[in-house]
Amino acid sequence: MNNDLYNSKKLLWSLAIVFTLVWLYVLGWRTLVPPDEGRYAEMAREMLATGDWITTRLNGIKYFEKPPLQTWMNALSFAVFGLGEWQARLWTGLCGLGGVLLTGYTGHKVFGARAGFYAALALGASLFWVASGQIDSLDMSLSGMMTIALCALLLAQRDGAMAAQRRNWMLVCWTGMALAVLAKGLIGLVLPGAVLVLYTVAARDWGIWTRLHLGKGLLLFFAVATPWFVLVALKNPEQPHFFFIHEHVERFLLKTHHREGPWYYFFVMLIPGIMPWLGVLPQSLLGALRRQPLASFQPRLMLLIWAGFIFFFFSYSSSKLPGYILPIFPALALLIAVYLENASRPNRVFAAVLLLIVGVAGIAAVPQIAHIKVYSPAEVKMLEAYQPWVLAAAIVAAAGGALALLHARHLRRDASVLTLAIAGFLATQMVLAGFEPYGKLRAGKALTHRIQAELKPDTKIYSVSTYEQSMTFYLGRTVTLVNYWDEFTFGLQQQPELSIPTVDAWIAIWQQDAKAGVKDIAIIDVEDYPKLQARGIPMRVIAEDTRRLAVANL
């Protein structure tokens, strides 16, 4: 096999086409799993249905926790392609796919052709990046926009860039930051800005500030980022304080969202997240500390600071979720690529051996899956159904590690890296595909078909002491919340008439409608049903699973 695979345009185009087709095809494999996937799909459905592209709503209630970029893009996807699962994931899928291609292009231009090839492989196979690109969540939307900002900055500042190239790429960078703000808020500007300051101090590259095109860049940034904030504040004067103070300052400093974790939380997340490249990650980070001689701009140092600062920024935060560190993965992929290009054979061998060990360990651990603590026979069956998928993923990982090891021992480094990437990508897809039975249960999709069969134009649907994020989307209509606040607290404070505050108040309406011959339907947690039965409330079960029931009053 040719050791210079990166020079084969036929191979590169073939890989890119196959990768793109598979990446897009699997977007429709799985049910939309709550809470995130159901929430953002439903917000977009409501936006399209109401025609209100300014005030974002969830279940008909004002919802200002996040800016609208993802909701806009999902709504556009629904408008063009119709409602559906792959349509709901299309925007995040394109963000993930675009991030891989842009990272590879940047690696090619900044570090060389082979490094660009490796960078695309490294990012396109990283477990967290691949998995997040298949999920309708804000993390990939933000990461895609921040990847634009990072890569454009590297391309603009690289030594040898022409004046026009520097200007144009810096304008792309400013646009990327503006879109990142529209994706998830001020961190789209704060994080890149802090990285730039830290890089300036570390590299003593004060001249970089003269190459940022600050005047044009700031004008472009505000032209893209600010119109929605102005329009939404004019229509909803309560939005600015909630969004900027509660969702930024308080979320970072206080534990109001109950998402705190230990200081090592993201270290634990990074270990599986960077597979199959864990074996070369430490060396790649250390290699970035070496200054490039005769170069005014130090891209590896910039990448190291980008990854390190964002990682520790969220480690310090009181709110922690796995996807928060997703924006560091393009930077890590570029550092891994640069390292692999020059790594000695023993180091490339170590990466393959580690993947082989992980695969073998996974094969050995598969029988233990059935012994995981679960709460119902249905969940036991789902874990048993999940075992073959995990086993297949472990076998692919082990086989990929073994084949990559063989290539590395015979000095076929391109083939070794490509094998690791293919194994990592396929193993991740198998793990995701096997999750579908549990995802269906979480979403309650099967119940929605039975509920829809009972619906009449004037039927009211209540959600009692719970809110099923995905069911609203699959039902294609909102529900009336009963005794449920949680993430709706702020919106319901503005519009309390949109919910029923107590179960007793709902029971009175339910019984009155039953006497008047008006059909109502309620979604109830399986643990609450016996309590309501004991109160003699008229209920007929029309659908149920192990998590919730749908009942009618007639």
MIVEXGU-394912 format. One record per residue (C-alpha): x, y, z. Coordinates in nm, 3 decimals, always signed. Layout:
% MIVEXGU-394912
X,Y,Z;
...
% end
This chain:
% MIVEXGU-394912
+0.000,+0.000,+0.000;
+0.127,+0.344,-0.091;
+0.270,+0.512,+0.221;
+0.179,+0.858,+0.090;
-0.196,+0.823,+0.083;
-0.245,+1.195,+0.142;
-0.104,+1.262,-0.207;
-0.372,+1.055,-0.382;
-0.648,+1.294,-0.488;
-0.862,+0.999,-0.598;
-0.839,+0.844,-0.252;
-0.902,+1.173,-0.072;
-1.211,+1.251,-0.279;
-1.340,+0.896,-0.237;
-1.294,+0.914,+0.141;
-1.459,+1.256,+0.159;
-1.761,+1.146,-0.046;
-1.813,+0.820,+0.144;
-1.764,+0.992,+0.480;
-2.013,+1.266,+0.388;
-2.276,+1.019,+0.266;
-2.249,+0.801,+0.576;
-2.244,+1.104,+0.808;
-2.564,+1.245,+0.658;
-2.739,+0.910,+0.616;
-2.716,+0.811,+0.982;
-2.884,+1.135,+1.093;
-3.222,+0.967,+1.048;
-3.140,+0.637,+1.213;
-3.261,+0.717,+1.562;
-3.554,+0.862,+1.754;
-3.516,+1.214,+1.894;
-3.405,+1.151,+2.252;
-3.513,+1.392,+2.526;
-3.439,+1.632,+2.668;
-3.217,+1.818,+2.420;
-3.320,+1.662,+2.090;
-3.690,+1.685,+2.165;
-3.660,+2.041,+2.298;
-3.476,+2.192,+2.001;
-3.683,+2.007,+1.744;
-4.005,+2.125,+1.911;
-3.888,+2.487,+1.938;
-3.818,+2.486,+1.564;
-4.153,+2.323,+1.486;
-4.333,+2.591,+1.685;
-4.131,+2.869,+1.522;
-4.226,+2.744,+1.178;
-4.591,+2.692,+1.275;
-4.634,+3.036,+1.433;
-4.417,+3.231,+1.190;
-4.256,+3.415,+1.483;
-3.881,+3.409,+1.419;
-3.796,+3.653,+1.699;
-3.952,+3.525,+2.023;
-3.835,+3.169,+2.083;
-4.087,+2.942,+2.253;
-4.103,+2.591,+2.392;
-4.445,+2.433,+2.434;
-4.592,+2.774,+2.348;
-4.413,+2.939,+2.643;
-4.142,+3.203,+2.607;
-3.804,+3.032,+2.628;
-3.498,+3.255,+2.639;
-3.228,+3.027,+2.779;
-3.041,+3.024,+2.448;
-3.016,+3.242,+2.133;
-3.203,+3.135,+1.818;
-2.942,+3.018,+1.564;
-3.014,+2.648,+1.603;
-3.390,+2.705,+1.617;
-3.368,+2.912,+1.299;
-3.168,+2.650,+1.116;
-3.390,+2.363,+1.229;
-3.700,+2.559,+1.130;
-3.550,+2.621,+0.786;
-3.474,+2.251,+0.757;
-3.836,+2.169,+0.840;
-3.959,+2.431,+0.595;
-3.755,+2.282,+0.311;
-3.763,+1.909,+0.388;
-4.062,+1.864,+0.620;
-4.079,+1.749,+0.982;
-3.865,+1.452,+1.073;
-3.571,+1.319,+1.266;
-3.294,+1.364,+1.010;
-3.429,+1.710,+0.933;
-3.406,+1.799,+1.304;
-3.043,+1.686,+1.310;
-2.942,+1.829,+0.972;
-2.799,+2.156,+1.108;
-2.584,+1.992,+1.375;
-2.485,+1.726,+1.124;
-2.367,+1.993,+0.880;
-2.182,+2.174,+1.162;
-1.996,+1.854,+1.253;
-1.923,+1.763,+0.892;
-1.815,+2.118,+0.808;
-1.589,+2.121,+1.112;
-1.408,+1.810,+0.988;
-1.358,+1.947,+0.637;
-1.254,+2.294,+0.755;
-1.011,+2.150,+1.011;
-0.854,+1.934,+0.741;
-0.826,+2.231,+0.504;
-0.672,+2.447,+0.776;
-0.422,+2.178,+0.866;
-0.325,+2.151,+0.500;
-0.270,+2.527,+0.461;
-0.101,+2.592,+0.796;
+0.099,+2.274,+0.859;
+0.117,+2.088,+0.527;
-0.074,+1.835,+0.319;
-0.014,+1.529,+0.537;
-0.104,+1.719,+0.854;
-0.428,+1.832,+0.691;
-0.511,+1.472,+0.598;
-0.441,+1.356,+0.953;
-0.636,+1.647,+1.108;
-0.952,+1.556,+0.916;
-0.910,+1.191,+1.014;
-0.845,+1.280,+1.377;
-1.154,+1.497,+1.414;
-1.378,+1.281,+1.195;
-1.310,+0.979,+1.416;
-1.311,+1.136,+1.765;
-1.595,+0.978,+1.961;
-1.733,+1.301,+2.109;
-1.724,+1.490,+1.781;
-1.888,+1.210,+1.584;
-2.155,+1.147,+1.847;
-2.233,+1.517,+1.891;
-2.264,+1.559,+1.515;
-2.546,+1.304,+1.522;
-2.742,+1.473,+1.804;
-2.972,+1.775,+1.783;
-2.799,+1.977,+2.054;
-2.652,+2.324,+2.090;
-2.303,+2.197,+2.166;
-2.225,+2.109,+1.806;
-2.391,+2.425,+1.677;
-2.163,+2.635,+1.899;
-1.859,+2.420,+1.820;
-1.916,+2.447,+1.447;
-1.923,+2.826,+1.464;
-1.621,+2.839,+1.695;
-1.435,+2.608,+1.457;
-1.496,+2.866,+1.184;
-1.351,+3.135,+1.411;
-1.047,+2.926,+1.510;
-0.962,+2.799,+1.163;
-1.015,+3.138,+1.000;
-0.785,+3.296,+1.259;
-0.512,+3.039,+1.188;
-0.549,+3.086,+0.813;
-0.541,+3.465,+0.844;
-0.241,+3.482,+1.075;
-0.025,+3.213,+0.919;
+0.314,+3.325,+0.798;
+0.307,+3.388,+0.427;
-0.059,+3.488,+0.406;
-0.120,+3.767,+0.156;
-0.281,+4.093,+0.274;
-0.609,+4.014,+0.099;
-0.613,+3.661,+0.241;
-0.547,+3.793,+0.590;
-0.827,+4.047,+0.563;
-1.079,+3.803,+0.418;
-1.007,+3.525,+0.664;
-1.021,+3.765,+0.959;
-1.364,+3.878,+0.842;
-1.467,+3.512,+0.834;
-1.329,+3.480,+1.187;
-1.536,+3.775,+1.311;
-1.843,+3.625,+1.142;
-1.775,+3.290,+1.309;
-1.764,+3.457,+1.651;
-2.087,+3.644,+1.581;
-2.260,+3.321,+1.481;
-2.120,+3.152,+1.792;
-2.286,+3.425,+2.001;
-2.613,+3.356,+1.819;
-2.562,+2.985,+1.884;
-2.508,+2.992,+2.259;
-2.440,+3.340,+2.391;
-2.148,+3.556,+2.497;
-1.902,+3.266,+2.526;
-1.884,+3.283,+2.146;
-1.688,+3.607,+2.191;
-1.545,+3.571,+2.542;
-1.365,+3.241,+2.485;
-1.186,+3.335,+2.158;
-1.107,+3.680,+2.302;
-0.950,+3.534,+2.616;
-0.751,+3.286,+2.407;
-0.616,+3.570,+2.194;
-0.505,+3.766,+2.502;
-0.336,+3.462,+2.656;
-0.164,+3.378,+2.328;
-0.036,+3.736,+2.295;
+0.124,+3.717,+2.639;
+0.261,+3.364,+2.597;
+0.405,+3.417,+2.247;
+0.489,+3.788,+2.300;
+0.325,+3.839,+1.964;
+0.196,+4.193,+2.022;
+0.180,+4.255,+1.650;
-0.111,+4.015,+1.607;
-0.345,+4.291,+1.723;
-0.250,+4.498,+1.420;
-0.351,+4.208,+1.194;
-0.702,+4.149,+1.329;
-0.878,+4.414,+1.115;
-1.053,+4.530,+1.431;
-1.253,+4.813,+1.272;
-1.411,+4.616,+0.991;
-1.428,+4.306,+1.207;
-1.620,+4.469,+1.491;
-1.864,+4.630,+1.248;
-1.927,+4.293,+1.086;
-1.954,+4.119,+1.424;
-2.219,+4.359,+1.554;
-2.403,+4.363,+1.221;
-2.446,+3.984,+1.245;
-2.484,+3.933,+1.621;
-2.690,+4.224,+1.750;
-3.011,+4.260,+1.541;
-3.188,+3.966,+1.705;
-3.095,+4.080,+2.056;
-3.240,+4.425,+1.981;
-3.558,+4.289,+1.824;
-3.626,+4.031,+2.094;
-3.569,+4.289,+2.369;
-3.810,+4.531,+2.203;
-4.079,+4.263,+2.191;
-3.988,+4.111,+2.530;
-3.835,+4.366,+2.771;
-3.780,+4.094,+3.030;
-3.542,+3.898,+2.805;
-3.208,+4.088,+2.847;
-3.181,+4.049,+3.226;
-3.277,+3.681,+3.217;
-3.044,+3.599,+2.929;
-2.734,+3.799,+3.020;
-2.746,+3.780,+3.401;
-2.926,+3.458,+3.485;
-2.805,+3.247,+3.192;
-2.448,+3.375,+3.187;
-2.323,+3.516,+3.516;
-2.539,+3.311,+3.754;
-2.509,+2.993,+3.548;
-2.128,+3.013,+3.558;
-2.087,+3.114,+3.923;
-2.387,+2.956,+4.099;
-2.524,+2.604,+4.125;
-2.876,+2.705,+4.033;
-2.897,+2.456,+3.743;
-2.782,+2.156,+3.952;
-2.523,+2.055,+3.692;
-2.216,+2.085,+3.908;
-1.943,+1.822,+3.897;
-1.599,+1.758,+4.049;
-1.291,+1.941,+3.926;
-1.181,+1.634,+3.727;
-1.520,+1.599,+3.552;
-1.394,+1.693,+3.206;
-1.078,+1.484,+3.240;
-1.307,+1.182,+3.275;
-1.511,+1.296,+2.974;
-1.203,+1.359,+2.758;
-1.067,+1.004,+2.795;
-1.343,+0.833,+2.593;
-1.420,+1.150,+2.396;
-1.083,+1.164,+2.219;
-1.070,+0.794,+2.131;
-0.908,+0.648,+1.923;
-0.633,+0.908,+1.968;
-0.587,+0.891,+2.344;
-0.252,+0.717,+2.305;
-0.095,+1.021,+2.137;
-0.284,+1.304,+2.307;
-0.032,+1.379,+2.588;
+0.260,+1.382,+2.345;
+0.066,+1.607,+2.106;
+0.001,+1.862,+2.381;
+0.362,+1.859,+2.498;
+0.485,+1.898,+2.141;
+0.286,+2.219,+2.106;
+0.508,+2.384,+2.368;
+0.807,+2.378,+2.131;
+0.845,+2.714,+1.963;
+0.871,+2.714,+1.584;
+1.196,+2.890,+1.489;
+1.192,+3.175,+1.239;
+0.812,+3.205,+1.264;
+0.634,+3.515,+1.389;
+0.303,+3.336,+1.437;
+0.296,+3.023,+1.655;
-0.013,+2.822,+1.548;
+0.059,+2.522,+1.772;
+0.080,+2.745,+2.077;
-0.246,+2.911,+1.975;
-0.412,+2.570,+1.948;
-0.276,+2.460,+2.285;
-0.406,+2.773,+2.457;
-0.743,+2.738,+2.281;
-0.785,+2.380,+2.404;
-0.638,+2.441,+2.750;
-0.824,+2.760,+2.833;
-1.167,+2.636,+2.721;
-1.112,+2.308,+2.906;
-1.020,+2.476,+3.235;
-1.279,+2.752,+3.192;
-1.562,+2.500,+3.200;
-1.386,+2.293,+3.467;
-1.410,+2.599,+3.693;
-1.775,+2.660,+3.604;
-2.045,+2.549,+3.847;
-2.244,+2.413,+3.552;
-2.095,+2.109,+3.379;
-2.221,+1.892,+3.095;
-2.008,+1.665,+2.869;
-2.067,+1.868,+2.552;
-1.923,+2.189,+2.700;
-1.568,+2.092,+2.597;
-1.664,+1.999,+2.240;
-1.512,+2.323,+2.095;
-1.162,+2.203,+2.193;
-1.171,+1.899,+1.965;
-1.075,+2.072,+1.635;
-0.772,+2.223,+1.813;
-0.679,+1.883,+1.957;
-0.722,+1.722,+1.615;
-0.478,+1.968,+1.459;
-0.222,+1.914,+1.738;
-0.261,+1.537,+1.706;
-0.215,+1.564,+1.330;
+0.106,+1.766,+1.361;
+0.240,+1.519,+1.614;
+0.149,+1.209,+1.411;
+0.321,+1.351,+1.106;
+0.655,+1.345,+1.282;
+0.598,+1.078,+1.548;
+0.842,+0.792,+1.578;
+0.724,+0.439,+1.512;
+0.701,+0.343,+1.884;
+0.462,+0.633,+1.950;
+0.240,+0.545,+1.654;
+0.246,+0.185,+1.771;
+0.131,+0.293,+2.117;
-0.184,+0.456,+1.978;
-0.274,+0.135,+1.793;
-0.197,-0.084,+2.095;
-0.416,+0.129,+2.320;
-0.713,+0.101,+2.082;
-0.654,-0.275,+2.064;
-0.655,-0.296,+2.445;
-0.974,-0.088,+2.468;
-1.141,-0.315,+2.211;
-1.039,-0.634,+2.393;
-1.150,-0.486,+2.726;
-1.484,-0.396,+2.568;
-1.530,-0.752,+2.441;
-1.460,-0.883,+2.791;
-1.697,-0.632,+2.951;
-1.997,-0.695,+2.724;
-2.140,-0.982,+2.936;
-2.150,-0.743,+3.234;
-2.392,-0.506,+3.059;
-2.686,-0.723,+3.152;
-2.593,-0.687,+3.519;
-2.618,-0.307,+3.522;
-2.874,-0.189,+3.779;
-3.205,-0.125,+3.605;
-3.557,-0.064,+3.724;
-3.786,-0.267,+3.500;
-3.791,-0.587,+3.290;
-3.827,-0.370,+2.979;
-3.496,-0.199,+3.055;
-3.333,-0.541,+3.105;
-3.448,-0.640,+2.756;
-3.310,-0.316,+2.613;
-2.971,-0.374,+2.772;
-2.970,-0.726,+2.632;
-3.052,-0.583,+2.289;
-2.770,-0.332,+2.330;
-2.509,-0.602,+2.393;
-2.457,-0.711,+2.030;
-2.399,-0.350,+1.923;
-2.142,-0.290,+2.195;
-1.978,-0.621,+2.112;
-1.961,-0.528,+1.743;
-1.812,-0.187,+1.833;
-1.553,-0.352,+2.058;
-1.461,-0.604,+1.786;
-1.421,-0.324,+1.531;
-1.201,-0.129,+1.775;
-0.986,-0.432,+1.851;
-0.952,-0.527,+1.484;
-0.875,-0.166,+1.389;
-0.610,-0.144,+1.659;
-0.452,-0.472,+1.547;
-0.448,-0.372,+1.179;
-0.315,-0.024,+1.261;
-0.044,-0.186,+1.469;
+0.054,-0.404,+1.174;
+0.072,-0.099,+0.945;
+0.276,+0.096,+1.202;
+0.525,-0.186,+1.244;
+0.578,-0.189,+0.867;
+0.624,+0.190,+0.856;
+0.297,+0.249,+0.671;
+0.207,+0.551,+0.880;
-0.068,+0.691,+0.655;
-0.239,+0.353,+0.643;
-0.201,+0.316,+1.020;
-0.365,+0.653,+1.092;
-0.640,+0.590,+0.836;
-0.715,+0.250,+0.991;
-0.743,+0.400,+1.339;
-0.980,+0.666,+1.206;
-1.206,+0.419,+1.023;
-1.222,+0.192,+1.326;
-1.303,+0.479,+1.561;
-1.575,+0.617,+1.334;
-1.745,+0.283,+1.273;
-1.730,+0.182,+1.640;
-1.896,+0.509,+1.742;
-2.175,+0.459,+1.486;
-2.245,+0.112,+1.626;
-2.263,+0.241,+1.982;
-2.508,+0.512,+1.871;
-2.723,+0.275,+1.664;
-2.754,+0.029,+1.953;
-2.892,+0.305,+2.175;
-3.212,+0.328,+1.969;
-3.436,+0.093,+2.178;
-3.364,+0.296,+2.492;
-3.402,+0.619,+2.297;
-3.748,+0.511,+2.179;
-3.852,+0.441,+2.538;
-3.718,+0.777,+2.658;
-3.897,+0.962,+2.380;
-4.232,+0.786,+2.418;
-4.277,+0.791,+2.042;
-4.494,+0.478,+2.040;
-4.744,+0.644,+2.273;
-4.790,+0.942,+2.043;
-4.937,+0.726,+1.767;
-5.206,+0.595,+2.004;
-5.272,+0.941,+2.142;
-5.316,+1.085,+1.792;
-5.572,+0.816,+1.717;
-5.783,+0.951,+2.004;
-5.746,+1.319,+1.921;
-6.027,+1.541,+1.802;
-5.984,+1.905,+1.692;
-6.097,+2.037,+2.031;
-5.918,+1.776,+2.248;
-5.701,+1.928,+2.518;
-5.379,+1.749,+2.619;
-5.244,+1.795,+2.971;
-4.900,+1.700,+3.099;
-4.938,+1.635,+3.472;
-4.633,+1.694,+3.696;
-4.405,+1.613,+3.404;
-4.307,+1.734,+3.058;
-4.209,+1.488,+2.786;
-3.971,+1.685,+2.565;
-3.989,+1.462,+2.256;
-4.357,+1.367,+2.271;
-4.468,+1.725,+2.203;
-4.273,+1.720,+1.877;
-4.408,+1.382,+1.769;
-4.763,+1.487,+1.862;
-4.721,+1.799,+1.651;
-4.888,+2.019,+1.912;
-4.826,+2.175,+2.250;
-4.963,+2.051,+2.582;
-5.092,+2.230,+2.891;
-4.852,+2.192,+3.182;
-4.997,+2.096,+3.519;
-4.793,+2.144,+3.837;
-4.470,+2.165,+3.636;
-4.220,+2.453,+3.627;
-3.850,+2.361,+3.595;
-3.708,+2.527,+3.279;
-4.043,+2.696,+3.213;
-4.032,+2.895,+3.539;
-3.926,+3.225,+3.383;
-4.168,+3.198,+3.090;
-4.460,+3.106,+3.314;
-4.384,+3.399,+3.541;
-4.450,+3.616,+3.236;
-4.752,+3.416,+3.116;
-4.897,+3.220,+3.412;
-5.222,+3.164,+3.224;
-5.045,+2.911,+2.999;
-5.029,+2.645,+3.270;
-5.233,+2.501,+3.556;
-5.036,+2.552,+3.878;
-5.177,+2.264,+4.089;
-5.301,+1.912,+4.038;
-5.622,+1.995,+4.229;
-5.704,+2.276,+3.988;
-5.649,+2.039,+3.694;
-5.869,+1.769,+3.850;
-6.155,+2.017,+3.874;
-6.124,+2.102,+3.502;
-6.082,+1.735,+3.408;
-6.396,+1.627,+3.593;
-6.599,+1.921,+3.467;
-6.506,+1.841,+3.106;
-6.594,+1.473,+3.160;
-6.942,+1.568,+3.283;
-6.989,+1.803,+2.986;
-6.882,+1.533,+2.739;
-6.560,+1.716,+2.643;
-6.276,+1.474,+2.580;
-5.940,+1.550,+2.745;
-5.616,+1.353,+2.741;
-5.343,+1.361,+3.004;
-4.984,+1.236,+3.009;
-4.895,+1.109,+3.357;
-4.583,+0.963,+3.514;
-4.629,+0.594,+3.586;
-4.561,+0.653,+3.958;
-4.832,+0.921,+3.984;
-5.107,+0.717,+3.824;
-5.197,+0.506,+4.133;
-5.220,+0.823,+4.343;
-5.469,+0.977,+4.101;
-5.661,+0.650,+4.077;
-5.698,+0.648,+4.455;
-5.873,+0.985,+4.433;
-6.144,+0.839,+4.212;
-6.061,+1.049,+3.908;
-6.224,+0.920,+3.586;
-5.942,+0.789,+3.369;
-5.921,+0.546,+3.079;
-5.572,+0.431,+2.981;
-5.519,+0.470,+2.608;
-5.142,+0.413,+2.593;
-4.866,+0.324,+2.834;
-4.507,+0.214,+2.865;
-4.272,+0.166,+3.159;
-4.225,+0.540,+3.212;
-4.560,+0.711,+3.157;
-4.927,+0.668,+3.069;
-5.170,+0.854,+2.846;
-5.524,+0.862,+2.983;
-5.855,+1.004,+2.864;
-6.144,+1.131,+3.074;
-6.408,+0.966,+2.854;
% end
